[in-house]
Amino acid sequence: MPDIFLLLAGLFLPLFPLSMVFNALFNRAQHVVLRCVLLIGWPHIGLAIIHSTETTVPAWLITWALATSLLYALRMLALRGVGQWNSFLATSMWAMLWLTTTDMNQEMHHLYAFGVTTPLVLLALLSAGLEKRFGAAYTDLYGGLAQSIPRFAGVLVVVILAAIATPLFPGFFIMIKFILDTSITMPVATFVLLAIWLLWSWAGVRLLQGLIVGPASKGEAADLNLFTCWSYVLVLIALMLGGLYLSGGLL
Amino acid sequence: MMSKLILIVIFLPLLSALLMHLLAGQLGRCVARISVAATLLSALLSGVLLWASLSGDLVEQSISISPWTILYFDSLSILMALVISLISLIVHIYSLRYMAEESGYARFFVLLDLMTASLLLMVAAGDLITLIIAWHFVGVLLYFLLGQDTRNPSAYRYAFWTLITYRIGDLPLVLAAVLLFQAYGTWSLPIIFEQLSQAPTAHSVFGLPLPEVVGMLIALAAFARSAQFLLHTWLPYTMDGPTPVSALMHAGIVNAGGFLINRFAPIFANTSDVLQWVFIVGFVSAVIGSVLMLVQNDIKKSLGYSTMGQMGFMIMECGIGAFSLAIYHLIAHGVFKGTLFLSAGSVINSARKDDGVPKDELYTFVVERRPVITRKPWVLMAAITLAVPLAILIVSHWFVSEDYFQKQGAIVLLFFGWITGAQLIFATYRTHAQNLWRLVMISILSFTIVIIGYTFISHAFDVFLYPDAAFREKLFVAASIEKIRFDILVAFITLTIVIGWLVAYYTERNRNGKRPRYTGRLWTMFYALISRELYLTDLYSLLTRNILSTANKLNVWLRWN
């Protein structure tokens, strides 16, 4: 693969420090639609570039990708902004997509990207909902969402669980697939993947605790209406089914 | 027909959770009765299945829904399904009134039902992926159950400790599953076990035999789930959750480590060094859990450490090859620990009115420290202390199996039984009772009943769970060590314990004498160490703070991008 393509792909399937471009863009994008478009489109551009060249990805690049993923997973632990957390998780997940670039058909590869990104899109929407209700989407700022807006808090919990690769959601099966692929050929990578998975869980729980736990905040905030709530539920069910579909091909 | 029943047992709690969620708005608090009814039905059906299994109507079988959705029904899964559904039923009934004043009543029962379903799925999992999924869900659901009171950050703080320890334990299980899949090309447990028994040494990982590596990983996952030493700190601190959750956790969830080791018994039967390590970890956990329990001034924390000690014993039993005994232990422990937690509230309530402590010989010795009135000859008592428990143990085990004493694991069990019995009579002697013979006789009688019951029931479990005598023998062989090393170890431990007793005796005798300065200082240091729980929680907190601080510094250096 020519270096220029490699560099370009490293921008969209983010490799540190190129990953800073996506994070800067995402954090500057104030409008939720723009954020969703960025999330949905960004990794697919990278995948398209890689598949257009049909060259084997060198091993050192996979190491670089894993290091990027680990770096962002670690950095997520200290974040308080939901938006930033979202973009860091996206970076950490997309960097992992380099692991399967050599042996997978393009459609499946895009499905992977779609599977890990959809919960992040939902989280971006919820983050916008928090900003609308409280003026900001930060942990430990108001808290107590489980008390003040229980329906919203319930959806937030499931979306975060989906984002950190909890079973039945696509992320879980994709992680199993990555671990399966690396366990024989790159055992060190397997341990790094497990560490990243653990860090995601840790970061996810910190985010949850900072938002839903505690006494209800002062002031009225409208909860999700039933229609919106069921819409989220349906998307999450579809994601689960998608996860099960992916597992059919993967496992 | 039976296979359909099996599916219904798992499906019922799931259906109940869904109904609870949908109908909570219309039915209010009455909705919890759906949950109780579903769990009752699940327990009844599990009972029917166990009965069918005992009477030979239900043979070992697996139901394959997809390559990685297999339900496997053998003696172990059916027995565990009954235990889980019964404990869950008791917790459900108890919670009906206990949680009535709490917010999130319906949510609590939904989570309880999902937890029951996950546990049932875990014991019935016939493939590695289903097992991982259920194993993972148990951790996540426990986190939310412990944090039932969403206004209480403290409950969530310690629920987080639980979750993160469980996640640490999930990872070795994932790794073990992946290695098994790479070796055998299937996720199905029965197929893997079958292939493994045909050619145990066919596969290796980086030069090590596959069963050794996988066995070690499985054991690690079990250690995290069963609060073994270094992975135990979450257990004594998760007391801010509702009492029914504590009961469910201590009576059921924490025992999952013992189940997991039993589920992978065919792997462990083909290992040579893993079970010895399992024994050591269990032993250390049992000793440390018991020591830490003694210094706690908070009764719930004390119960937490007691559970850690019990889990240590359970793991230790696996380590000596007595797998079925571990299952019996986890059931017995589940029953008594569940009772302790569920009755804790009423005990506290009645203790407020009357402490209820009888002013008998034990009380006067422990609390009032009354002096000795009459003493029996010490040598006679020492002889009784050492000989009687040993005689009871040997006779009861001889009835079960004549070749029992050929197995190292059995001797270790015998050894622990002897220590326990001797300790009981020794402690009775130390109570300085006026009617010492009566107390000693009562102690011996209780010990005899316990040992005979334990021996016969554990033998029944052995035959039910592992009917193949050759396989049972294989497990004992896998757990055994070189004879000379074993003899030296037993002699050393015996000597240590006897010396300990002698020291305790002379200390007691010279109670009024001044303690030398160096022993006083050593004692204070030891007490400080164990009262701070070996500084492990401080160490882990420091580690956590450092990781978070590193993450923060990285973010600042990289300008948060």
Interface residues (C-beta under 8 A of the other chain):
Chain A: M20 N23 A24 N27 L71 L74 R75 M76 L77 A78 L79 Q84 G144 A146 Q147 A153 V157 L161 T166 P167 L168 F172 I176 I179 L180 S183 I184 P187 T190 L194 W197 L198 S201 W202 V205 Q209 I212 V213 G214 P215 A216 S247 G248 L251
Chain B: S66 P67 W68 I129 I132 I133 H136 F137 V140 Y143 F144 G147 T150 R151 N152 P153 Y156 R157 F160 L163 I164 R167 I168 L171 V174 L175 V178 L179 F181 Q182 W187 F206 I547 L548 T550 A551 N552 L554 N555 L558 R559 W560 N561
